[in-house]
Amino acid sequence: MFEFTILKKSKKSRARLGLLTTTHGAVETPAFVGVATQAAVKTLSSEEAEAMGCQLLISNTYHLHIRPGENIVQAHGGLHTFMNWKRPLMTDSGGFQVFSLGFGKDLGISKMLKRAVGKREELDTNAKPSSLRITEEGVVFRSYVDGKEIFLGPKESMHIQGALGADIIFAFDECPPPVAGYEYMKQSVERTHRWAEICLREKKKTQALYGIVQGGKHADLRTMSAVFFASKPFDGYGIGGEFGAGGADRSRMLRLIIDALPDEKPRHLLGTGYIEDIARLVKEGVDTFDSIVPTHYARHGMAFTSAGKLDLGKSIFLKDTSPLDPACACPTCARYSRGYIAHLLRAHEITPLKLVTMHNVWFFNAYVASIREQIKKGQM
């Protein structure tokens, strides 16, 4: 079962209030999607992730294929049962690893890239990553666990995601680095389109399939990709890759993409979700977005608050008896002080990583819930 219902459209922006309905329940949109790479939001149990407001999680096909393997997950009854998650699930296609383990590794570009890398030398059409081979059929790379050679293509991605059993899956794509030249990017987009058609043929009928719009910072390639996916029977659309040097570039590109996509289908922005960007993304018509930001920052002692970020590793917080955010209703803020958490971080304890993660995930979900309320009231 998969259905997307638009409940209300804003008169002030492109924002919309929606309901994404799956076999495992409904998701109110716009929605933040928690990242459960290895079938867990880092430091949290599935019950804690739900209690912190997560309606929908996304897991990583590539990592789960390598360890423990989709057959083991399937033997447990599928990913929902394996991780005891009762609500809707997404799995990505594994395509991002083409980037992060290939050119991303070679160029030192990671998923935490805040903005485009600027004026680096562009890659030409003959450029090849040193740690994998990209072919017309898919990607050959080596396992980071045992060095074994692995092949992953569109058919394999669909079969793996079928075994994992998420409600929403993504078509296999290539995600080129921000420094890819125009000709390389064009070839990559065309390859992504060919792979997407294979994914449509290979996917399980019980799963919703999103196609992923690529094209980097090139408006014509983004439009071409969006028009292609709009012409195919996908259930929704992912928007991947980098957009340019800043928020204005991202907004302009999102408008181009969304203009070319069917209004009645959901749009998911992949791997983008800095707190300061969320309202802008929603105003451009994004329905869901995933981000490792709240958990990644938490593991480095950084807490998001209504007054800005707190670096709890600093000694200035040791005598602070106030909660992380006096306006926050999360369990961490209800029970623990900044000083206590700062002490635990300096003592290299594990507990503060969970406490700050709980707060950050709650904070992100509460913030997006407040945006939904603004749309409902006609304020956004």
Residue frames relative to the residue before (quaternion, step in Angstrom):
aa qw qx qy qz dx dy dz
M 1.0000 0.0000 0.0000 0.0000 0.00 0.00 0.00
F 0.1684 0.7693 -0.6048 0.1187 3.58 -0.90 0.90
E 0.1575 0.7794 -0.5890 0.1445 3.54 -0.79 1.05
F 0.1213 -0.7726 0.6189 0.0738 3.55 -1.05 0.79
T 0.0729 -0.8046 0.5892 -0.0104 3.55 -0.71 1.14
I 0.2711 -0.7395 0.5928 0.1678 3.57 -0.84 0.97
L 0.2471 -0.8100 0.5219 0.1026 3.56 -0.52 1.22
K 0.7974 -0.0871 0.0838 0.5912 3.57 1.06 -0.73
K 0.2069 -0.7516 0.6133 0.1270 3.55 -1.11 0.75
S 0.4671 -0.6791 0.4929 0.2788 3.55 -0.96 0.89
K 0.3489 -0.7143 0.5666 0.2168 3.55 -1.18 0.64
K 0.6651 0.5102 -0.2892 0.4623 3.57 1.32 -0.18
S 0.7903 0.0709 -0.0136 0.6085 3.57 1.24 -0.44
R 0.6364 -0.5096 0.3961 0.4224 3.57 -1.26 -0.34
A 0.3793 0.7421 -0.4738 0.2844 3.57 1.27 0.10
R 0.0033 0.7888 -0.6144 -0.0158 3.55 -1.16 0.60
L 0.3789 -0.6836 0.5863 0.2129 3.49 -1.27 0.65
G 0.0597 0.8368 -0.5392 0.0740 3.58 -0.73 0.99
L 0.2621 -0.7216 0.6139 0.1837 3.51 -1.40 0.07
L 0.1533 -0.7780 0.6081 0.0376 3.52 -0.67 1.23
T 0.0807 -0.8381 0.5395 -0.0044 3.59 -0.36 1.24
T 0.0028 -0.7905 0.6108 -0.0444 3.57 -0.85 1.06
T 0.7208 -0.4112 0.3296 0.4503 3.55 -1.33 0.02
H 0.7476 0.3850 -0.2029 0.5017 3.58 1.10 -0.70
G 0.7737 -0.3432 0.1762 0.5026 3.56 1.12 0.58
A 0.5393 -0.6380 0.4702 0.2846 3.51 -1.38 0.06
V 0.2250 -0.7449 0.6167 0.1191 3.53 -1.27 0.59
E 0.3059 -0.7269 0.5844 0.1910 3.57 -0.81 1.00
T 0.1086 -0.8057 0.5808 0.0412 3.56 -0.79 1.01
P 0.4415 -0.1108 -0.8904 -0.0024 1.54 -2.28 1.12
A 0.0774 -0.8118 0.5787 0.0064 3.56 -1.11 0.73
F 0.3762 -0.6589 0.6058 0.2394 3.51 -1.21 0.73
V 0.2105 -0.7754 0.5867 0.1012 3.57 -0.94 0.93
G 0.3442 -0.7557 0.5235 0.1908 3.57 -0.61 1.14
V 0.3702 -0.7357 0.5284 0.2064 3.56 -1.03 0.84
A 0.0197 -0.7812 0.6224 -0.0446 3.55 -0.69 1.21
T 0.1765 -0.8600 0.4677 0.1027 3.56 0.69 1.18
Q 0.8023 0.2228 -0.0849 0.5473 3.56 0.72 -1.11
A 0.6502 -0.5126 0.2844 0.4834 3.59 1.18 0.68
A 0.7281 0.2776 -0.2568 0.5717 3.57 1.14 0.68
V 0.4160 -0.6270 0.5860 0.3007 3.55 -1.11 0.68
K 0.5264 -0.6903 0.3762 0.3238 3.59 -0.54 1.13
T 0.8356 0.1223 -0.2184 0.4889 3.51 -0.94 1.25
L 0.7109 0.4446 -0.2650 0.4763 3.64 1.20 -0.24
S 0.4193 -0.6280 0.5810 0.3037 3.54 -1.25 0.49
S 0.6583 -0.4937 0.3746 0.4273 3.58 -1.24 0.25
E 0.6327 0.5332 -0.3281 0.4558 3.58 1.04 -0.79
E 0.6596 0.4996 -0.3062 0.4707 3.59 1.00 -0.81
A 0.6225 0.5384 -0.3436 0.4524 3.60 1.01 -0.78
E 0.6612 0.4878 -0.3035 0.4824 3.57 0.98 -0.83
A 0.6597 0.5158 -0.3076 0.4519 3.58 0.96 -0.88
M 0.6672 0.4793 -0.2952 0.4878 3.60 1.17 -0.53
G 0.6796 -0.5517 0.2658 0.4040 3.57 1.27 0.29
C 0.4525 0.6906 -0.4636 0.3213 3.60 1.22 0.03
Q 0.2195 -0.7755 0.5826 0.1048 3.56 -0.83 1.04
L 0.7916 0.1252 0.0250 0.5975 3.54 1.16 -0.77
L 0.1102 -0.7849 0.6077 0.0499 3.58 -0.99 0.90
I 0.2017 -0.7522 0.6101 0.1461 3.56 -1.27 0.42
S 0.1497 -0.7865 0.5965 0.0564 3.56 -0.89 1.03
N 0.5010 -0.6950 0.4575 0.2380 3.54 -1.28 0.50
T 0.4152 -0.7407 0.4831 0.2138 3.55 -0.53 1.24
Y 0.6539 0.5337 -0.3147 0.4342 3.57 0.89 -0.93
H 0.7097 0.4573 -0.2715 0.4620 3.58 0.75 -1.02
L 0.6840 0.4769 -0.2979 0.4648 3.61 0.94 -0.80
H 0.5817 0.5546 -0.3684 0.4673 3.59 1.19 -0.45
I 0.6914 0.4643 -0.2737 0.4811 3.57 0.96 -0.86
R 0.7956 -0.0762 0.1007 0.5926 3.57 0.95 -0.89
P 0.5411 -0.2497 -0.7931 0.1254 1.66 -1.37 2.11
G 0.6020 -0.5001 0.3731 0.4983 3.59 1.29 -0.28
E 0.5343 -0.6661 0.4195 0.3081 3.57 -0.92 0.92
N 0.5986 0.5720 -0.3710 0.4204 3.61 1.11 -0.56
I 0.6405 0.5061 -0.3206 0.4806 3.57 1.07 -0.73
V 0.6371 0.5142 -0.3254 0.4731 3.59 0.96 -0.84
Q 0.6575 0.5122 -0.3024 0.4625 3.58 0.95 -0.90
A 0.6388 0.5333 -0.3215 0.4518 3.59 1.04 -0.77
H 0.6522 0.4921 -0.3006 0.4921 3.57 1.23 -0.48
G 0.6338 -0.5388 0.3323 0.4445 3.56 1.28 -0.05
G 0.6688 -0.4747 0.2951 0.4901 3.57 1.28 0.20
L 0.7232 -0.4865 0.2890 0.3961 3.52 -1.29 0.37
H 0.6076 0.5613 -0.3607 0.4309 3.61 0.99 -0.73
T 0.7033 0.4473 -0.2594 0.4879 3.57 0.86 -0.99
F 0.6213 0.5787 -0.3310 0.4118 3.56 0.97 -0.94
M 0.7987 0.2671 -0.1282 0.5238 3.59 0.88 -0.95
N 0.3983 -0.7447 0.4476 0.2940 3.58 1.34 0.14
W 0.3809 0.6868 -0.5112 0.3492 3.55 0.88 1.05
K 0.2720 -0.8195 0.4916 0.1131 3.57 -0.53 1.22
R 0.6842 0.5038 -0.2675 0.4544 3.56 1.22 -0.45
P 0.7351 -0.4219 0.2730 0.4552 3.64 -1.22 0.02
L 0.1663 -0.7767 0.6050 0.0548 3.52 -1.24 0.72
M 0.1776 -0.7184 0.6592 0.1335 3.51 -1.33 0.58
T 0.0644 -0.7266 0.6677 0.1489 3.54 -1.33 0.28
D 0.3933 -0.6834 0.5501 0.2749 3.56 -1.02 0.76
S 0.6379 -0.5984 0.3512 0.3342 3.57 -1.25 0.28
G 0.5133 -0.5913 0.4508 0.4286 3.58 1.17 -0.53
G 0.4940 0.7004 -0.4060 0.3171 3.56 1.28 -0.26
F 0.5874 0.5845 -0.3847 0.4066 3.59 1.04 -0.64
Q 0.6170 0.5667 -0.3507 0.4187 3.58 1.11 -0.63
V 0.5023 0.6127 -0.4275 0.4354 3.59 1.24 -0.34
F 0.7000 0.4420 -0.2436 0.5053 3.53 1.07 -0.83
S 0.7558 0.4423 -0.2505 0.4129 3.58 0.55 -1.16
L 0.7379 0.3675 -0.2288 0.5179 3.60 1.10 -0.58
G 0.6689 0.4618 -0.2951 0.5022 3.57 1.30 -0.04
F 0.8281 0.1249 -0.0447 0.5447 3.56 -0.31 -1.28
G 0.6048 0.5755 -0.3644 0.4127 3.59 1.02 -0.72
K 0.6667 0.4880 -0.2876 0.4845 3.55 1.00 -0.89
D 0.6596 0.5224 -0.3077 0.4442 3.57 0.94 -0.92
L 0.7742 0.3769 -0.1686 0.4797 3.56 0.97 -0.95
G 0.4610 -0.7007 0.4372 0.3246 3.57 1.26 -0.09
I 0.4665 0.6509 -0.4547 0.3897 3.57 1.13 0.73
S 0.1094 -0.8249 0.5539 0.0268 3.58 -0.71 1.04
K 0.6964 -0.4525 0.3553 0.4290 3.54 -1.37 0.03
M 0.6657 0.5055 -0.3061 0.4556 3.59 1.17 -0.44
L 0.2876 0.7586 -0.5272 0.2527 3.59 1.24 0.35
K 0.3395 -0.7746 0.4998 0.1871 3.60 -0.59 1.14
R 0.7885 -0.0166 0.0491 0.6128 3.54 0.95 -0.86
A 0.7006 -0.4397 0.3232 0.4599 3.58 -1.23 0.15
V 0.5804 -0.6661 0.3645 0.2942 3.54 -1.08 0.76
G 0.5475 -0.6590 0.3887 0.3390 3.58 1.21 0.03
K 0.7981 -0.3569 0.2324 0.4262 3.54 -1.21 -0.54
R 0.1877 0.7477 -0.6083 0.1888 3.57 0.47 1.17
E 0.6312 -0.5259 0.4021 0.4041 3.53 -1.24 0.41
E 0.4149 -0.7275 0.4914 0.2390 3.58 -0.86 0.95
L 0.4697 -0.6560 0.5163 0.2870 3.54 -1.21 0.64
D 0.3138 -0.7377 0.5590 0.2118 3.57 -1.02 0.74
T 0.7284 -0.4610 0.2891 0.4163 3.57 -1.31 0.14
N 0.6849 0.4793 -0.2898 0.4660 3.60 1.19 -0.39
A 0.4361 0.7112 -0.4557 0.3104 3.58 1.26 -0.05
K 0.0471 -0.7978 0.6011 -0.0026 3.56 -1.00 0.86
P 0.4396 -0.6749 0.5139 0.2952 3.61 -0.90 0.83
S 0.5113 -0.6870 0.4319 0.2828 3.57 -1.07 0.73
S 0.7543 0.4379 -0.2113 0.4412 3.59 1.08 -0.64
L 0.7884 0.1419 -0.1314 0.5840 3.62 1.22 0.17
R 0.3337 -0.7153 0.5749 0.2156 3.54 -1.36 0.23
I 0.1846 -0.7623 0.6128 0.0964 3.57 -0.80 1.05
T 0.0133 -0.7976 0.6021 -0.0345 3.58 -0.71 1.11
E 0.6959 -0.4416 0.3441 0.4497 3.56 -1.29 0.02
E 0.6965 0.4823 -0.2685 0.4585 3.58 1.09 -0.69
G 0.7562 -0.2951 0.2263 0.5384 3.58 1.10 -0.57
V 0.5967 -0.5683 0.4469 0.3482 3.55 -1.17 -0.63
V 0.1700 -0.7510 0.6304 0.0985 3.55 -1.05 0.86
F 0.1401 0.7812 -0.5934 0.1341 3.57 -0.77 1.03
R 0.4542 -0.6747 0.5054 0.2882 3.57 -1.28 0.05
S 0.5510 -0.6229 0.4549 0.3184 3.52 -1.09 0.82
Y 0.4166 -0.6999 0.5226 0.2519 3.56 -1.00 0.82
V 0.5957 0.5701 -0.3595 0.4370 3.59 1.30 -0.14
D 0.8471 0.0263 0.0363 0.5296 3.59 0.71 -1.08
G 0.5558 -0.6472 0.3774 0.3602 3.59 1.25 0.15
K 0.4236 0.7173 -0.4564 0.3126 3.59 1.27 0.04
E 0.4692 -0.6736 0.4940 0.2865 3.57 -1.04 0.83
I 0.0746 -0.7986 0.5971 -0.0151 3.56 -0.90 1.02
F 0.1803 -0.7538 0.6204 0.1196 3.56 -1.12 0.72
L 0.0104 0.7855 -0.6179 0.0329 3.55 -0.95 0.93
G 0.0762 0.7852 -0.6074 0.0930 3.55 -0.74 1.12
P 0.7609 -0.3790 0.2463 0.4655 3.60 -1.23 -0.08
K 0.6467 0.5038 -0.3297 0.4683 3.61 0.95 -0.79
E 0.6741 0.5036 -0.2918 0.4547 3.54 0.87 -1.00
S 0.6368 0.5346 -0.3262 0.4497 3.57 0.98 -0.84
M 0.6691 0.4923 -0.2999 0.4691 3.60 0.92 -0.88
H 0.6621 0.5011 -0.3133 0.4609 3.59 0.97 -0.81
I 0.6460 0.5054 -0.3170 0.4762 3.59 1.01 -0.82
Q 0.6882 0.4693 -0.2869 0.4730 3.58 0.86 -0.94
G 0.5964 0.5535 -0.3567 0.4589 3.58 1.15 -0.56
A 0.6675 0.4910 -0.2914 0.4780 3.57 1.00 -0.85
L 0.6429 0.5159 -0.3250 0.4635 3.59 1.03 -0.73
G 0.2969 -0.8411 0.4169 0.1749 3.56 1.16 -0.64
A 0.2804 0.7631 -0.5364 0.2268 3.61 1.06 0.60
D 0.5999 -0.5766 0.4217 0.3603 3.57 -1.24 0.44
I 0.7872 0.1574 -0.0414 0.5949 3.55 1.03 -0.91
I 0.0469 -0.7967 0.6026 -0.0024 3.56 -0.83 1.02
F 0.3525 -0.7416 0.5370 0.1933 3.56 -1.27 0.40
A 0.5308 -0.6207 0.4796 0.3208 3.54 -1.14 0.73
F 0.5396 -0.6256 0.4626 0.3216 3.56 -1.13 0.73
D 0.0327 0.8169 -0.5708 0.0763 3.57 -0.74 1.06
E 0.3673 -0.6556 0.5924 0.2905 3.51 -1.35 0.15
C 0.1525 -0.7862 0.5956 0.0627 3.56 -0.86 0.99
P 0.1928 -0.8249 0.5205 0.1070 3.61 0.05 1.25
P 0.5804 -0.5869 0.4240 0.3727 3.61 -1.19 0.42
P 0.6572 -0.5318 0.3577 0.3967 3.60 -1.18 0.45
V 0.6859 0.4895 -0.2845 0.4571 3.61 1.15 -0.56
A 0.3855 0.7209 -0.4943 0.2955 3.61 1.22 0.17
G 0.4424 -0.6873 0.5138 0.2606 3.57 -0.97 0.89
Y 0.7156 -0.4772 0.2964 0.4151 3.54 -1.27 0.38
E 0.6960 0.4799 -0.2956 0.4449 3.60 0.77 -0.98
Y 0.6302 0.5106 -0.3388 0.4767 3.57 1.02 -0.76
M 0.6612 0.5126 -0.3114 0.4507 3.58 0.89 -0.92
K 0.6393 0.5316 -0.3275 0.4488 3.59 0.96 -0.82
Q 0.6583 0.4956 -0.3061 0.4768 3.59 0.92 -0.88
S 0.6452 0.5322 -0.3104 0.4518 3.56 1.02 -0.85
V 0.6508 0.5102 -0.3110 0.4685 3.60 0.95 -0.90
E 0.6601 0.5066 -0.3101 0.4599 3.58 0.91 -0.88
R 0.6370 0.5101 -0.3225 0.4796 3.58 1.06 -0.74
T 0.6199 0.5374 -0.3309 0.4662 3.58 1.01 -0.80
H 0.6501 0.5140 -0.3145 0.4628 3.61 0.99 -0.78
R 0.6505 0.4985 -0.3222 0.4739 3.60 0.96 -0.80
W 0.6479 0.5058 -0.3191 0.4719 3.57 0.99 -0.80
A 0.6258 0.5620 -0.3385 0.4218 3.59 1.01 -0.80
E 0.6472 0.5154 -0.3259 0.4575 3.59 0.98 -0.76
I 0.6158 0.5201 -0.3387 0.4853 3.57 1.10 -0.67
C 0.6313 0.5433 -0.3281 0.4457 3.59 0.98 -0.85
L 0.6283 0.5394 -0.3347 0.4497 3.59 0.98 -0.80
R 0.6869 0.4791 -0.2815 0.4684 3.58 0.99 -0.80
E 0.7549 0.4445 -0.2028 0.4375 3.57 1.02 -0.84
K 0.5691 0.6457 -0.3846 0.3336 3.61 1.11 -0.48
K 0.5271 -0.5950 0.4996 0.3444 3.55 -1.29 0.44
K 0.5320 -0.6629 0.4307 0.3034 3.57 -0.97 0.85
T 0.6498 0.5406 -0.3162 0.4307 3.57 1.17 -0.52
Q 0.6884 0.4503 -0.2783 0.4958 3.60 1.25 -0.17
A 0.4047 -0.6796 0.5553 0.2568 3.56 -1.12 0.73
L 0.1802 -0.8016 0.5659 0.0688 3.57 -0.87 1.00
Y 0.1742 -0.7621 0.6181 0.0826 3.55 -0.91 1.04
G 0.2921 -0.7079 0.6113 0.1994 3.57 -1.08 0.78
I 0.3222 -0.7709 0.5243 0.1647 3.59 -1.08 0.70
V 0.3106 -0.7520 0.5612 0.1521 3.55 -0.66 1.19
Q 0.0436 -0.7895 0.6122 -0.0029 3.58 -0.83 1.05
G 0.3046 0.7702 -0.5335 0.1714 3.58 -1.29 -0.17
G 0.3885 -0.7626 0.4552 0.2457 3.57 1.29 0.03
K 0.7949 -0.2963 0.2422 0.4707 3.55 -1.05 -0.86
H 0.5531 0.6286 -0.3785 0.3946 3.59 1.30 0.06
A 0.4063 -0.7616 0.4539 0.2211 3.57 -0.38 1.27
D 0.6753 0.4990 -0.3163 0.4414 3.60 0.90 -0.84
L 0.6552 0.4940 -0.3151 0.4769 3.59 1.05 -0.72
R 0.6191 0.5313 -0.3401 0.4678 3.58 1.04 -0.73
T 0.6655 0.4932 -0.2997 0.4733 3.57 0.92 -0.89
M 0.6327 0.5349 -0.3219 0.4582 3.57 0.97 -0.88
S 0.6773 0.4931 -0.2882 0.4637 3.57 0.93 -0.93
A 0.6580 0.5071 -0.3116 0.4613 3.58 0.94 -0.87
V 0.6438 0.5153 -0.3177 0.4680 3.60 0.98 -0.84
F 0.6250 0.5354 -0.3365 0.4577 3.59 1.00 -0.80
F 0.7175 0.4474 -0.2719 0.4593 3.59 0.71 -1.03
A 0.6166 0.5512 -0.3453 0.4436 3.59 1.08 -0.67
S 0.6790 0.5022 -0.2842 0.4538 3.58 1.14 -0.61
K 0.6820 0.4613 -0.2711 0.4986 3.59 1.29 -0.18
P 0.5595 -0.6605 0.3975 0.3044 3.61 -1.13 0.61
F 0.1768 0.7748 -0.5797 0.1800 3.57 0.64 1.12
D 0.5059 -0.6707 0.4621 0.2840 3.57 -1.17 0.62
G 0.7755 -0.0606 0.0600 0.6255 3.54 1.26 -0.44
Y 0.3849 -0.7375 0.5200 0.1937 3.54 -1.29 0.05
G 0.2245 -0.7210 0.6387 0.1473 3.50 -1.11 0.82
I 0.1862 -0.7424 0.6301 0.1310 3.56 -1.17 0.57
G 0.0418 -0.8488 0.5256 -0.0396 3.56 -0.44 1.23
G 0.7118 0.4926 -0.3244 0.3814 3.53 -1.36 0.06
E 0.5914 -0.5628 0.4498 0.3623 3.52 -1.41 0.04
F 0.3633 -0.7734 0.4949 0.1580 3.56 -1.15 0.67
G 0.7376 -0.3249 0.2700 0.5268 3.58 1.06 -0.60
A 0.7781 -0.4271 0.2515 0.3858 3.53 -1.31 -0.27
G 0.8425 0.0138 0.0161 0.5382 3.62 1.10 -0.28
G 0.7817 -0.3743 0.2472 0.4333 3.52 -1.38 -0.06
A 0.6320 0.5373 -0.3385 0.4442 3.59 1.03 -0.75
D 0.6398 0.5164 -0.3186 0.4717 3.58 1.02 -0.82
R 0.6532 0.5167 -0.3123 0.4569 3.56 0.95 -0.89
S 0.6619 0.5097 -0.3080 0.4551 3.58 0.90 -0.91
R 0.6523 0.5149 -0.3117 0.4606 3.57 0.93 -0.90
M 0.6858 0.4816 -0.2873 0.4639 3.58 0.91 -0.92
L 0.6298 0.5315 -0.3382 0.4545 3.59 1.00 -0.76
R 0.6271 0.5322 -0.3412 0.4551 3.59 1.01 -0.75
L 0.6431 0.5250 -0.3171 0.4585 3.58 0.96 -0.88
I 0.6819 0.4939 -0.2839 0.4587 3.55 0.89 -0.99
I 0.7163 0.4705 -0.2630 0.4432 3.55 0.73 -1.10
D 0.5827 0.5765 -0.3671 0.4397 3.59 1.13 -0.58
A 0.7222 0.4461 -0.2365 0.4728 3.57 1.10 -0.73
L 0.6492 0.5199 -0.3140 0.4578 3.60 1.25 -0.20
P 0.5856 -0.5731 0.4294 0.3799 3.61 -1.13 0.57
D 0.5021 -0.6900 0.4402 0.2793 3.55 -0.86 0.98
E 0.6985 0.5281 -0.2695 0.4008 3.57 1.04 -0.79
K 0.6822 0.4689 -0.2955 0.4769 3.61 1.24 -0.09
P 0.5589 -0.6497 0.4068 0.3164 3.60 -1.08 0.72
R 0.2229 -0.7618 0.5987 0.1074 3.54 -1.24 0.64
H 0.0911 -0.8006 0.5921 0.0103 3.55 -0.81 1.06
L 0.2336 -0.7578 0.5952 0.1305 3.57 -0.85 1.00
L 0.3069 -0.8064 0.4875 0.1336 3.54 -0.53 1.24
G 0.8898 0.0481 -0.0388 0.4521 3.53 -1.01 0.97
T 0.6315 0.4949 -0.3470 0.4856 3.60 1.11 0.57
G 0.3639 0.7491 -0.4941 0.2496 3.57 -0.61 1.04
Y 0.1554 0.7552 -0.6133 0.1713 3.58 0.67 1.04
I 0.5980 -0.6272 0.3592 0.3464 3.54 -0.88 0.97
E 0.6796 0.5002 -0.2981 0.4462 3.59 1.00 -0.78
D 0.6702 0.5029 -0.2914 0.4616 3.60 1.25 -0.32
I 0.5305 0.7060 -0.3936 0.2554 3.57 1.13 -0.65
A 0.6706 0.4981 -0.3186 0.4480 3.61 0.78 -0.93
R 0.6449 0.5222 -0.3187 0.4580 3.58 1.00 -0.84
L 0.6448 0.5238 -0.3206 0.4550 3.58 0.97 -0.84
V 0.6587 0.5058 -0.3036 0.4670 3.56 0.94 -0.90
K 0.6501 0.5253 -0.3152 0.4495 3.58 0.98 -0.82
E 0.6694 0.4782 -0.2967 0.4850 3.59 1.20 -0.48
G 0.6437 -0.5744 0.3094 0.3999 3.59 1.27 0.00
V 0.4143 0.6859 -0.4892 0.3443 3.60 1.22 0.37
D 0.3109 -0.7813 0.5192 0.1527 3.58 -0.89 0.97
T 0.7954 0.0094 0.0207 0.6057 3.59 0.98 -0.84
F 0.0026 0.7857 -0.6183 0.0174 3.57 -1.20 0.53
D 0.2238 -0.7642 0.5903 0.1325 3.56 -1.05 0.77
S 0.0445 0.7977 -0.5992 0.0515 3.55 -1.16 0.58
I 0.3602 -0.7151 0.5578 0.2182 3.54 -1.11 0.77
V 0.3790 0.7803 -0.4490 0.2142 3.59 1.28 -0.15
P 0.7156 0.4530 -0.3172 0.4267 3.68 0.59 -0.93
T 0.7023 0.4446 -0.2791 0.4808 3.60 0.98 -0.75
H 0.6302 0.5357 -0.3336 0.4523 3.59 0.99 -0.79
Y 0.6803 0.4766 -0.2906 0.4751 3.58 0.85 -0.95
A 0.6235 0.5585 -0.3443 0.4252 3.59 0.99 -0.80
R 0.6821 0.4909 -0.2921 0.4566 3.57 0.96 -0.84
H 0.6860 0.4007 -0.2811 0.5384 3.56 1.31 -0.09
G 0.6057 -0.6236 0.3313 0.3668 3.56 1.24 0.51
M 0.5307 0.6204 -0.4088 0.4078 3.58 1.21 0.44
A 0.1130 -0.7986 0.5904 0.0304 3.56 -0.76 1.08
F 0.3342 -0.7146 0.5805 0.2016 3.56 -1.06 0.84
T 0.0212 0.7967 -0.6029 0.0353 3.57 -0.91 0.90
S 0.6657 -0.4985 0.3732 0.4112 3.56 -1.30 0.20
A 0.6984 0.4271 -0.2649 0.5095 3.59 1.27 -0.31
G 0.7108 -0.3971 0.2569 0.5207 3.59 1.28 0.09
K 0.6721 -0.4991 0.3611 0.4108 3.58 -1.31 -0.04
L 0.2132 -0.7494 0.6148 0.1223 3.54 -1.19 0.71
D 0.2232 -0.7422 0.6168 0.1372 3.58 -0.90 0.95
L 0.1940 -0.8500 0.4834 0.0791 3.54 0.07 1.34
G 0.5245 0.6220 -0.4166 0.4056 3.57 1.26 0.00
K 0.5804 0.5938 -0.3717 0.4151 3.58 1.25 -0.26
S 0.5448 -0.6640 0.4148 0.3004 3.57 -0.95 0.92
I 0.5170 0.6635 -0.4082 0.3548 3.60 1.20 -0.44
F 0.6853 0.4997 -0.2860 0.4460 3.59 1.14 -0.57
L 0.4711 0.7156 -0.4343 0.2782 3.63 1.19 -0.28
K 0.7484 0.3697 -0.2126 0.5079 3.61 1.02 -0.71
D 0.5014 0.6727 -0.4079 0.3602 3.58 1.31 0.05
T 0.2113 -0.8195 0.5259 0.0854 3.58 -0.51 1.20
S 0.5401 0.6400 -0.4010 0.3713 3.59 1.23 -0.09
P 0.5689 -0.5717 0.4474 0.3864 3.60 -1.20 0.36
L 0.7064 -0.4329 0.3213 0.4586 3.58 -1.25 0.21
D 0.7815 -0.0452 0.0599 0.6194 3.57 0.97 -0.90
P 0.3945 -0.7495 0.4775 0.2338 3.62 -0.41 1.17
A 0.6844 0.4844 -0.2847 0.4647 3.60 1.17 -0.51
C 0.6020 0.5953 -0.3397 0.4097 3.58 1.30 -0.12
A 0.2874 -0.7794 0.5396 0.1370 3.58 -1.03 0.87
C 0.3845 0.7391 -0.4836 0.2684 3.62 1.20 0.29
P 0.6642 -0.5233 0.3486 0.4042 3.63 -1.18 0.43
T 0.6238 0.5433 -0.3488 0.4405 3.60 1.02 -0.71
C 0.7033 0.4588 -0.2702 0.4711 3.57 0.85 -0.95
A 0.6334 0.5407 -0.3290 0.4453 3.58 1.14 -0.57
R 0.8141 0.3258 -0.1114 0.4676 3.60 1.08 -0.69
Y 0.8117 0.2686 -0.1029 0.5084 3.60 1.04 -0.64
S 0.4061 -0.7202 0.5179 0.2197 3.54 -1.17 0.69
R 0.6477 -0.4865 0.4158 0.4135 3.51 -1.34 0.27
G 0.6472 0.5489 -0.3150 0.4249 3.55 0.98 -0.89
Y 0.6521 0.5135 -0.3142 0.4608 3.57 0.95 -0.88
I 0.6819 0.4781 -0.2919 0.4704 3.58 0.88 -0.95
A 0.6254 0.5321 -0.3366 0.4610 3.60 1.02 -0.77
H 0.6303 0.5289 -0.3223 0.4682 3.59 1.03 -0.80
L 0.6774 0.5004 -0.2996 0.4483 3.59 0.83 -0.97
L 0.6336 0.5258 -0.3315 0.4605 3.58 1.02 -0.75
R 0.6819 0.4818 -0.2859 0.4703 3.58 0.93 -0.88
A 0.6719 0.4660 -0.2838 0.5009 3.56 1.23 -0.50
H 0.4113 -0.7441 0.4336 0.2986 3.58 1.35 0.07
E 0.2899 0.7432 -0.5385 0.2714 3.55 0.98 0.88
I 0.5256 -0.6323 0.4726 0.3171 3.58 -1.27 0.41
T 0.5611 0.6693 -0.3660 0.3215 3.57 1.05 -0.81
P 0.6864 0.4925 -0.3348 0.4174 3.66 0.75 -0.83
L 0.5682 0.5905 -0.3921 0.4181 3.59 1.14 -0.52
K 0.6579 0.4833 -0.2935 0.4974 3.56 1.04 -0.81
L 0.6704 0.5213 -0.3129 0.4252 3.59 0.84 -0.96
V 0.6960 0.4462 -0.2813 0.4872 3.59 0.90 -0.87
T 0.6077 0.5398 -0.3568 0.4604 3.60 1.06 -0.66
M 0.6304 0.5282 -0.3357 0.4593 3.58 0.92 -0.87
H 0.6706 0.4978 -0.2991 0.4616 3.56 0.89 -0.93
N 0.6960 0.4929 -0.2936 0.4319 3.60 0.76 -1.02
V 0.6575 0.4953 -0.3141 0.4730 3.58 0.95 -0.85
W 0.6204 0.5213 -0.3299 0.4842 3.59 1.01 -0.81
F 0.6620 0.5296 -0.3069 0.4326 3.58 0.86 -1.00
F 0.6628 0.4974 -0.3051 0.4693 3.60 0.90 -0.90
N 0.6850 0.4826 -0.2902 0.4623 3.57 0.86 -0.94
A 0.6516 0.5065 -0.3163 0.4678 3.59 0.99 -0.80
Y 0.6314 0.5349 -0.3308 0.4537 3.57 1.03 -0.77
V 0.6798 0.4651 -0.2941 0.4848 3.60 0.91 -0.88
A 0.5990 0.5431 -0.3593 0.4660 3.61 1.09 -0.63
S 0.6453 0.5082 -0.3230 0.4701 3.60 1.03 -0.74
I 0.6118 0.5300 -0.3423 0.4771 3.59 1.14 -0.61
R 0.6208 0.5277 -0.3415 0.4686 3.59 1.00 -0.78
E 0.6557 0.5112 -0.3082 0.4624 3.56 0.99 -0.85
Q 0.6307 0.5292 -0.3309 0.4613 3.59 1.03 -0.74
I 0.6420 0.5040 -0.3237 0.4786 3.59 0.99 -0.81
K 0.6382 0.5474 -0.3163 0.4394 3.56 0.97 -0.93
K 0.7421 0.4034 -0.2110 0.4920 3.57 1.00 -0.87
G 0.5157 -0.6694 0.4011 0.3535 3.58 1.28 0.05
Q 0.4763 0.6959 -0.4154 0.3410 3.57 1.24 0.46
M 0.7505 0.2858 -0.1900 0.5648 3.62 1.26 -0.13
